[in-house]
Amino acid sequence: MLRERRDDTTRTVTTYGPTGQVTSTRPYATTENTAADAAAAAAIEQAAAEAKAAEDRAILDAIAHTSATAHVDGQAWTQPTGAHDAYPLGARVTHNGKTWTSTAAANVWPPGTGALWTDDGPV
């Protein structure tokens, strides 16, 4: 029984006989080259997507950490300048003589704006 081995690195097909001896070696045909090219491109795309996902996770983790540590509960509200210093869900601030709790993640709106803050009463 003959057995074939395809090598995408050298782009060759080697045929082996029943006792393991090489019976023939030939270069890839056009369709085999096309398939090998597609497989290589898919592997590169997958690696790039995984690297991008890891980078995105790291950025989001850094933003979440910065946001969570940017404010101390009970401090006076100040206007955030972006996602890096937005108020996290559950943050407590004082504003206009009242204490407020953020009901939204990455909250950049002033207390008293819609349902984004809960009025916890006077300071």
C-alpha positions as CSV (number, residue, x, y, z in Angstrom):
1,M,0.0,0.0,0.0
2,L,1.4,3.4,-1.0
3,R,1.3,6.3,1.4
4,E,1.7,10.0,0.5
5,R,3.1,12.8,2.7
6,R,2.5,16.4,1.8
7,D,5.0,19.0,3.0
8,D,3.7,22.6,2.9
9,T,7.2,23.9,3.7
10,T,8.9,22.4,0.6
11,R,5.6,22.2,-1.3
12,T,6.3,18.6,-2.3
13,V,4.4,15.3,-2.2
14,T,6.4,12.2,-1.4
15,T,5.1,8.8,-2.0
16,Y,6.3,5.9,0.1
17,G,6.1,2.2,-0.6
18,P,4.9,-0.6,1.7
19,T,8.3,-0.9,3.4
20,G,8.7,2.8,3.8
21,Q,11.0,3.5,0.9
22,V,10.5,6.7,-1.1
23,T,8.9,5.7,-4.4
24,S,8.5,9.3,-5.8
25,T,8.6,12.9,-5.0
26,R,6.9,15.6,-7.0
27,P,6.2,19.3,-6.6
28,Y,2.8,20.5,-5.6
29,A,0.2,20.9,-8.3
30,T,-1.5,24.3,-8.8
31,T,-4.5,23.3,-6.7
32,E,-2.2,22.0,-3.9
33,N,-0.3,25.3,-3.9
34,T,-3.5,27.3,-3.8
35,A,-4.7,25.2,-0.8
36,A,-1.3,25.6,1.0
37,D,-1.4,29.4,0.4
38,A,-4.9,29.6,1.8
39,A,-4.0,27.6,4.8
40,A,-0.9,29.8,5.5
41,A,-3.0,33.0,5.0
42,A,-5.6,31.6,7.4
43,A,-3.0,30.8,10.0
44,I,-1.5,34.3,9.7
45,E,-5.0,35.9,10.0
46,Q,-5.8,33.8,13.0
47,A,-2.6,34.8,14.8
48,A,-3.2,38.4,14.0
49,A,-6.8,38.2,15.3
50,E,-5.6,36.5,18.5
51,A,-2.9,39.2,19.0
52,K,-5.5,42.0,18.4
53,A,-7.9,40.4,20.9
54,A,-5.2,40.2,23.5
55,E,-4.2,43.8,22.9
56,D,-7.9,44.9,23.2
57,R,-8.3,42.9,26.4
58,A,-5.2,44.6,27.9
59,I,-6.4,48.0,26.9
60,L,-9.8,47.4,28.4
61,D,-8.3,46.1,31.5
62,A,-6.1,49.1,31.8
63,I,-9.0,51.5,31.3
64,A,-11.2,49.6,33.8
65,H,-8.4,49.7,36.4
66,T,-7.7,53.4,35.8
67,S,-11.4,54.2,35.9
68,A,-11.9,52.3,39.1
69,T,-8.9,54.0,40.8
70,A,-9.4,57.5,39.3
71,H,-11.9,58.5,42.0
72,V,-12.2,58.1,45.7
73,D,-15.8,57.5,46.9
74,G,-17.2,60.6,48.6
75,Q,-15.1,63.1,46.7
76,A,-16.8,66.0,44.9
77,W,-17.8,65.2,41.3
78,T,-15.5,66.5,38.6
79,Q,-16.1,66.3,34.9
80,P,-14.3,63.3,33.5
81,T,-12.2,64.0,30.4
82,G,-12.6,60.6,28.8
83,A,-13.0,56.9,29.4
84,H,-9.8,56.7,31.4
85,D,-11.3,58.8,34.3
86,A,-15.0,58.1,33.9
87,Y,-16.9,57.1,37.0
88,P,-17.5,53.4,37.3
89,L,-20.7,51.8,38.3
90,G,-21.3,52.3,42.0
91,A,-19.0,55.2,42.4
92,R,-20.2,57.7,45.1
93,V,-19.7,61.4,44.7
94,T,-20.9,64.6,46.2
95,H,-22.5,67.3,44.0
96,N,-24.6,70.3,44.7
97,G,-24.9,69.4,48.4
98,K,-26.0,65.8,47.8
99,T,-24.4,62.4,47.7
100,W,-24.9,60.5,44.4
101,T,-24.2,56.9,43.3
102,S,-23.4,56.1,39.7
103,T,-25.8,53.7,38.1
104,A,-23.9,53.4,34.9
105,A,-20.4,52.1,34.0
106,A,-18.0,54.7,32.5
107,N,-20.3,57.5,33.6
108,V,-19.2,60.9,32.4
109,W,-22.4,62.8,33.0
110,P,-23.0,65.1,36.0
111,P,-25.1,63.8,38.9
112,G,-28.8,64.5,38.4
113,T,-28.6,63.7,34.7
114,G,-31.4,61.3,33.9
115,A,-31.2,57.9,35.5
116,L,-27.4,57.8,35.5
117,W,-27.1,58.7,39.1
118,T,-29.1,57.8,42.2
119,D,-29.7,60.7,44.7
120,D,-28.6,59.3,48.1
121,G,-29.7,62.5,49.9
122,P,-27.8,65.4,51.5
123,V,-24.1,65.3,52.2
